[in-house]
Amino acid sequence: MTLAPARQLLLVVLRAPTPPKPLDAARSQQLMAAHMANINRLVKEETMLFAGPLVQTRQCPAGVTGW
């Protein structure tokens, strides 16, 4: 049996600032749209395996993304 070569993976943990920087609704929507466009691009390129947030509490990171 021949195994496929191992694939190198990178885990990125994003932490929200404490306290979060206030944003108006329009700017928040603009940033989220750009963020989601980037995630969709990475998925189409088949370079992203999963995206978060998986857990959101004061003690845990706000989001986890890996590719």
N, C-alpha and C positions, 0 to 999 in steps of 0.2 A: 504494500500500500504506500502511495506517495502522498505526503502532506503538503498543503499549500504553504508558501513561505509566511512566516509570522509578519503581522502588520503592526507597525508602530502606531500607538494611539496617544493622544494628548488629552488630559483632563483639565478643564478650565473652571475655576470656582469664582463666581462673581459675588462680591459683597456690597450691599448698599451702604452708603455713608450714614453715619449716625450723628445727628439727625439728618434725614434726607433733605437735599436742597429743594426748596419750594419751586414749583414750576406752574405756570398758568396752563389752563386746559388745552389751549391750542398748541403750545410748545410740547406738552406731554404727549399729545396725539401724534405730532410730527416725529418725535423721537421714537415712539413705539412703532409707527409705520416703517421707519428706516430700519429699526431693529428686526422686525418681522421680515422685511424684504431681504435682509442679509441672511437670516436663518433659512428662508425659502431658497435663496441662491445656493447656499451650502448644501442643502438637501438635494437640489437638482444636480449639483456637481458630484453627488454621492460622497461628500467628504464629511458630512455630519451624521453621526449615529443616533444621538439623542439630545434633547434639550429640556431645560427645566423652566420654571422653578419646580423642584421636587418637594422641597420643604421650605416653609417661610415662618420662622419664629425669631425672636431676638437672639437666641443662642445659636441658631443655624444660619448658614449662608442663604441669601435671598434667591439664588438660582444656581443651577449646575448645567453646564453644556459640555459635551464631549464630541470630538471628531478625530 
